[in-house]
Amino acid sequence: MTTVNMLEAKTRLSQLVSAVESGAEDEIIISTTANRRQGWCHWHKAKKGMRLGLLEGQFPPMSLEDFNSLDEEVAKLFGLKDE
């Protein structure tokens, strides 16, 4: 874990990003004051394996018209419209 002040982070930003991406550093803390416990921001590499579209193909495709046609049914279920 490396702690840098704001000026150093601005000056060495590309080096800090490269260090996190390469795995040389697990975490970098950017401190805004001399007191490291105040005004800090953690910056770490995202965990691998996180991806969008995890349920892709699990449900049948639905057009926008089909999706919007369910508005009245949902409103009735929540009591927003009379049956």
C-alpha positions in Angstrom: 0.0 0.0 0.0 1.4 3.4 -1.1 0.2 6.7 0.3 0.8 9.9 -1.8 -0.3 13.4 -1.4 -2.4 15.2 -4.0 0.5 17.0 -5.7 2.5 13.8 -6.0 -0.6 12.0 -7.4 -1.1 14.7 -10.0 2.5 14.6 -11.0 2.8 10.8 -11.1 -0.7 9.7 -12.1 0.3 7.6 -15.1 3.0 5.8 -13.0 0.5 5.1 -10.2 -2.1 3.8 -12.6 0.5 1.5 -14.2 1.6 0.2 -10.8 -1.9 -0.7 -9.9 -2.7 -2.3 -13.3 0.5 -4.3 -13.3 0.0 -5.6 -9.8 3.1 -4.0 -8.4 0.8 -2.1 -5.9 -2.4 -3.5 -4.5 -3.7 -0.2 -3.3 -2.8 3.5 -3.5 -4.1 6.0 -1.1 -4.3 9.7 -2.2 -4.2 12.0 0.8 -5.4 15.6 0.6 -3.7 16.7 3.8 -0.6 16.0 5.8 -2.8 14.1 8.2 -3.1 10.7 6.5 -6.3 9.9 8.3 -8.2 12.8 6.9 -9.2 13.4 3.3 -8.0 10.2 1.6 -9.2 8.1 -1.3 -8.5 4.4 -1.8 -7.7 3.3 -5.3 -7.3 -0.3 -6.2 -7.5 -2.6 -9.1 -10.9 -4.0 -9.9 -11.5 -7.6 -9.1 -11.3 -9.9 -12.1 -14.4 -11.9 -13.1 -16.9 -9.0 -12.7 -18.8 -8.7 -16.0 -22.0 -7.3 -17.3 -24.6 -9.5 -19.0 -24.3 -12.4 -16.6 -28.0 -13.4 -17.3 -27.7 -13.0 -21.1 -29.7 -15.7 -22.8 -31.5 -16.7 -19.6 -34.7 -14.9 -20.5 -36.7 -14.7 -23.8 -36.1 -11.5 -25.7 -38.7 -8.8 -25.2 -39.4 -5.8 -27.5 -40.0 -2.3 -26.1 -43.7 -2.5 -27.0 -44.1 -5.8 -25.1 -42.2 -4.3 -22.1 -44.4 -1.1 -22.1 -47.6 -3.1 -22.4 -46.9 -4.5 -18.9 -47.2 -1.0 -17.4 -50.9 -1.3 -16.6 -50.6 -4.8 -15.1 -47.8 -3.6 -12.8 -49.8 -0.6 -11.8 -52.7 -2.8 -10.8 -50.4 -5.1 -8.8 -49.2 -2.1 -6.8 -52.7 -0.7 -6.4 -52.1 2.4 -8.5 -54.9 1.6 -10.9 -58.4 0.2 -10.3 -59.0 -3.3 -11.8 
